[in-house]
Amino acid sequence: MNIRDCVKSADNKVSSEAMLLSDIVKNNSRSLTERLASFEDIMNLEVGDTSLTRAKAIEREFGIRQVFLKYEGDNPTGTQKDRIAFAQVYDALRRQYTTISLATCGNYGVAVALATSLADIECIIYIPQSYHTERIEEMQQLGAVIKRLPGTYEEVVRKSSKLAERNEWYDANPGASNRALQITAYSQVAVEIYEVLNDAPKYCAVPVSNGTLLASIHRGFVSLYKRGKTSRIPKMIGASSTRKNPIIDSFIQGLDFCKDLDPDKVKETKYNEPLINWHSFDGEEALHALRNSDGRAFNISDQRMRDMSAFLNKKESFKILPASTVGLIGLLELHELQSLEHDRFVAVLTAKN
């Protein structure tokens, strides 16, 4: 397997102000309170508050009104993963861990490597032996230690969590004990959408892999609605690679639980790798979000991902990783199926190309 996709052009840079704050974070002669405050300032400077812009070229081309694109490529390493990476490094710093470990196939590892480099915490990243991603070099440049383990991504996650427990490292894996922190960090996407629109959109479309992002955004909107901030909870649209994600597959089959896929039938390509799983670590909650919001789920082909990525680059001046366009494609497919009435719609674009 020679997977060489993911974000290719992220600079993995932060501002000079963030680097000065990093010096304080790394200084063990400073109080923990001061170091934490400085790392929080780095997070406020660098992570989140990503752009939400109206996509008029999309509207004209597909005959739909008020489509907004939430562009997570604005984060330091070019993906939404920075949100949970920085939140967990802050938590590790607060709890005085000296080592963080995780399993990754690319983007998440770079995000954690950058965050740990700013906090002077050791970062150990486990990657399946069969995976070859261009982002390994970036992780190493940021000071991460790369280790290979046999097995699928899901198997390596479980193995690395056991190693973290045995060595008393901070476990930054999906589905680990810090899952609530990951949900909270990603739910901020919903808050940022609300702050621009002053309400929830009719539909919110999200790419689906482990399901954490979709579940978190839905939870964020539920919280806003319960607090009286919005007039509604958006219907969630989840989309992934055709028949290669258990959340999408289970929803389309009408199951009330997230059923694992046969690992031998899940095949990676250079375009679909960020999306596919045979087991999704937050699958149950993502499935719950789709069902309870009266949402929809879609299978998207590699060709459609490539075409939409090219369209966004040409017409909207967004360089988007093909896999990150699947939520938007799902929204447009729904519009084609039932001609959505004029409202406001948001599609989350999770990574730049």
Sequence and secondary structure as in RCSB ss.txt:
>XXXX:A:sequence
MNIRDCVKSADNKVSSEAMLLSDIVKNNSRSLTERLASFEDIMNLEVGDTSLTRAKAIEREFGIRQVFLKYEGDN
PTGTQKDRIAFAQVYDALRRQYTTISLATCGNYGVAVALATSLADIECIIYIPQSYHTERIEEMQQLGAVIKRLP
GTYEEVVRKSSKLAERNEWYDANPGASNRALQITAYSQVAVEIYEVLNDAPKYCAVPVSNGTLLASIHRGFVSLY
KRGKTSRIPKMIGASSTRKNPIIDSFIQGLDFCKDLDPDKVKETKYNEPLINWHSFDGEEALHALRNSDGRAFNI
SDQRMRDMSAFLNKKESFKILPASTVGLIGLLELHELQSLEHDRFVAVLTAKN
>XXXX:A:secstr
     S S       HHHHHHHHHHH TTS HHHHHHHHHHHHHHHSS  EEEE HHHHHHHT S EEEEEGGGS
TTSBTHHHHHHHHHHHHHHTT SEEEEE SSHHHHHHHHHHHHHT EEEEEEETT   THHHHHHHTT EEEEES
S HHHHHHHHHHHHHHHT EE  TTSTTHHHHHHHHHHHHHHHHHHHSS  SEEEEE SSSHHHHHHHHHHHHHH
HTTS S   EEEEEEETT  HHHHHHHTT SS     GGG    TTTTTT  SS TTHHHHHHHHHHTT EEEEE
 HHHHHHHHHHIIIII   B GGGGHHHHHHHHHHHHH   S  EEEEE BB 
